[in-house]
Amino acid sequence: MRRMDTKTTESAETIDKTATPATTATTEETAAGPDSETTGHAAVDDGADPIDEPRDDEHDGDDEDDDAAAGRPEATGAGVGAAAAAVVSAALSVVALTGTWTGKVVAERETLVGQIKTSGTGTPAQQISEIYGDAWHSTALVNGVFALLAVIVAVLVLTLPRRPVWVRAIAVAGAVLGGIGLFLSVGTYFDLFLSLPTTGS
């Protein structure tokens, strides 16, 4: 019986010695678990690419874009104004060449005034001058004013910088037509092209 107890005791001690290293290793792994995970996360964090921070030149580019966007409405408004002025110049020049309702009214008024002045007492030469000559001169004066306005507006448009080609083309057309209308109006007003008829003709 003593021999069997001795063998049993030795077997138990052998089992304890065998199990102790495994238990110790398991305990060490359990204790080192959080630290290992933390170390692993730290390694991942160290190996991750750093987040790119915006550089100063990128901020400068954004500021320039904002400034350009802020200046676009003003530039667009100026372009629309120049285009409208060019069209107005061309329209005024055409009106100066073809005549206006205002010129017709002024001519009719001069005709009426001439008839009143020369009724019963005016000579044929006076009647021609007062009734017809003044009416023609008044029409030429009104058309000349429109032609002069056309030239002025066209020159202003042409002096503006950085305008589209089509705007400059319309402005040039308005200036040329306005100049022709102004020339014809001045010649008609001073009887350079056609003189007043006389009673002997």
C-alpha positions as CSV (number, residue, x, y, z in Angstrom):
1,M,0.0,0.0,0.0
2,R,2.8,2.4,0.8
3,R,4.3,1.7,-2.6
4,M,1.1,2.5,-4.4
5,D,0.7,5.7,-2.5
6,T,4.2,6.7,-3.4
7,K,3.6,6.0,-7.1
8,T,0.4,8.0,-7.0
9,T,2.1,10.9,-5.3
10,E,4.9,10.8,-7.9
11,S,2.4,10.7,-10.8
12,A,0.5,13.7,-9.4
13,E,3.7,15.7,-9.0
14,T,4.7,14.8,-12.6
15,I,1.3,16.0,-13.9
16,D,1.7,19.2,-11.9
17,K,5.1,19.8,-13.3
18,T,3.9,19.1,-16.9
19,A,0.8,21.4,-16.6
20,T,2.6,24.2,-14.8
21,P,4.6,25.4,-17.9
22,A,1.5,25.4,-20.1
23,T,-0.6,27.2,-17.5
24,T,2.2,29.7,-17.1
25,A,2.5,30.3,-20.8
26,T,-1.3,30.7,-21.1
27,T,-1.2,33.2,-18.2
28,E,1.6,35.1,-19.8
29,E,-0.1,35.2,-23.2
30,T,-3.3,36.4,-21.5
31,A,-1.5,39.1,-19.6
32,A,0.4,40.2,-22.7
33,G,-2.6,40.2,-24.9
34,P,-3.8,43.8,-24.6
35,D,-0.2,45.0,-24.8
36,S,0.4,43.1,-27.9
37,E,-2.8,44.4,-29.5
38,T,-1.8,47.9,-28.5
39,T,1.6,47.4,-30.0
40,G,0.1,46.1,-33.2
41,H,-2.2,49.1,-33.5
42,A,0.7,51.3,-32.8
43,A,2.7,49.6,-35.6
44,V,-0.3,50.0,-38.0
45,D,-0.6,53.6,-37.0
46,D,3.1,54.2,-37.5
47,G,3.0,52.6,-41.0
48,A,-0.1,54.5,-42.1
49,D,0.3,57.3,-44.5
50,P,0.0,60.8,-42.9
51,I,-3.0,62.9,-43.9
52,D,-2.0,65.5,-46.4
53,E,-2.5,68.9,-45.0
54,P,-3.4,71.7,-47.4
55,R,-0.4,73.7,-48.4
56,D,-0.1,77.5,-48.6
57,D,0.0,77.5,-52.4
58,E,-3.3,75.6,-52.5
59,H,-4.9,78.2,-50.3
60,D,-3.5,80.9,-52.5
61,G,-5.1,79.2,-55.6
62,D,-8.4,79.0,-53.8
63,D,-8.2,82.7,-53.0
64,E,-7.4,83.6,-56.6
65,D,-10.4,81.5,-57.8
66,D,-12.6,83.3,-55.3
67,D,-11.4,86.7,-56.5
68,A,-11.9,85.7,-60.1
69,A,-15.4,84.5,-59.4
70,A,-16.1,87.7,-57.5
71,G,-14.9,89.7,-60.5
72,R,-16.9,87.8,-63.1
73,P,-20.2,89.6,-62.5
74,E,-18.6,93.0,-63.0
75,A,-16.8,91.8,-66.1
76,T,-20.0,90.4,-67.5
77,G,-21.9,93.6,-66.8
78,A,-19.3,95.7,-68.5
79,G,-19.3,93.3,-71.6
80,V,-23.1,93.6,-71.8
81,G,-22.9,97.4,-71.6
82,A,-20.3,97.6,-74.3
83,A,-22.3,95.4,-76.6
84,A,-25.5,97.4,-76.0
85,A,-23.6,100.6,-76.7
86,A,-22.2,99.2,-80.0
87,V,-25.7,98.3,-81.1
88,V,-27.1,101.7,-80.1
89,S,-24.3,103.4,-82.1
90,A,-25.2,101.4,-85.2
91,A,-28.9,102.1,-84.8
92,L,-28.3,105.9,-84.4
93,S,-26.2,105.9,-87.5
94,V,-28.9,104.2,-89.6
95,V,-31.5,106.7,-88.2
96,A,-29.2,109.6,-89.1
97,L,-29.1,108.3,-92.7
98,T,-32.8,107.5,-93.2
99,G,-34.3,110.3,-91.1
100,T,-36.4,110.4,-88.0
101,W,-39.9,111.3,-87.0
102,T,-38.5,114.1,-84.9
103,G,-36.8,115.6,-88.0
104,K,-40.0,115.4,-89.9
105,V,-42.0,117.2,-87.2
106,V,-39.3,119.9,-87.0
107,A,-39.4,120.4,-90.8
108,E,-43.2,120.7,-90.9
109,R,-43.0,123.3,-88.1
110,E,-40.5,125.3,-90.1
111,T,-42.7,125.1,-93.1
112,L,-45.7,126.4,-91.2
113,V,-43.7,129.2,-89.7
114,G,-42.4,130.2,-93.1
115,Q,-45.9,130.3,-94.5
116,I,-47.1,132.6,-91.7
117,K,-44.1,134.9,-92.2
118,T,-44.5,135.3,-95.9
119,S,-48.2,135.2,-96.3
120,G,-49.3,138.1,-98.5
121,T,-46.1,140.1,-98.3
122,G,-43.2,137.8,-99.0
123,T,-41.4,137.6,-102.3
124,P,-41.0,134.3,-104.1
125,A,-37.3,134.1,-103.0
126,Q,-38.3,134.7,-99.4
127,Q,-41.1,132.1,-99.6
128,I,-38.6,129.6,-101.0
129,S,-36.2,130.3,-98.2
130,E,-38.6,130.5,-95.3
131,I,-41.0,127.6,-96.3
132,Y,-38.6,125.1,-97.9
133,G,-35.1,126.1,-97.1
134,D,-35.5,126.3,-93.4
135,A,-37.4,123.0,-93.3
136,W,-34.6,121.2,-95.2
137,H,-32.0,122.7,-93.0
138,S,-33.9,121.7,-89.8
139,T,-34.1,118.1,-91.1
140,A,-30.4,118.1,-91.8
141,L,-29.7,119.5,-88.3
142,V,-31.7,116.8,-86.6
143,N,-30.1,114.0,-88.6
144,G,-26.7,115.5,-87.9
145,V,-27.3,115.4,-84.2
146,F,-28.1,111.7,-84.4
147,A,-25.1,111.0,-86.5
148,L,-22.8,112.8,-84.1
149,L,-24.2,110.8,-81.2
150,A,-23.6,107.6,-83.1
151,V,-20.0,108.5,-83.7
152,I,-19.4,109.5,-80.1
153,V,-20.9,106.2,-78.7
154,A,-18.9,104.2,-81.3
155,V,-15.6,105.8,-80.3
156,L,-16.3,105.2,-76.6
157,V,-16.9,101.5,-77.3
158,L,-13.7,101.2,-79.3
159,T,-11.6,102.8,-76.6
160,L,-12.7,100.2,-74.0
161,P,-10.1,97.4,-73.6
162,R,-10.7,93.7,-74.0
163,R,-13.9,93.7,-75.9
164,P,-15.1,90.8,-78.2
165,V,-14.4,91.1,-81.9
166,W,-18.1,91.3,-82.8
167,V,-18.6,94.2,-80.4
168,R,-15.8,96.1,-82.0
169,A,-17.1,95.2,-85.5
170,I,-20.5,96.7,-84.7
171,A,-18.9,99.8,-83.2
172,V,-16.8,100.3,-86.3
173,A,-19.8,100.0,-88.5
174,G,-21.7,102.5,-86.3
175,A,-18.7,104.9,-86.5
176,V,-18.5,104.7,-90.3
177,L,-22.2,105.1,-90.9
178,G,-22.4,107.9,-88.4
179,G,-19.5,109.7,-90.1
180,I,-21.2,109.4,-93.5
181,G,-24.5,110.6,-92.0
182,L,-22.7,113.5,-90.3
183,F,-21.0,114.4,-93.6
184,L,-24.3,114.4,-95.5
185,S,-26.1,116.4,-92.8
186,V,-23.4,119.1,-92.8
187,G,-23.4,119.4,-96.5
188,T,-27.2,119.6,-96.7
189,Y,-27.3,122.2,-93.9
190,F,-24.8,124.5,-95.7
191,D,-26.2,123.8,-99.2
192,L,-23.0,122.2,-100.3
193,F,-24.6,119.5,-102.4
194,L,-27.9,121.1,-103.5
195,S,-28.5,124.9,-103.4
196,L,-31.9,126.4,-102.9
197,P,-33.8,126.9,-106.2
198,T,-34.3,130.5,-107.4
199,T,-37.3,132.1,-109.0
200,G,-35.6,132.3,-112.4
201,S,-35.1,128.5,-112.7
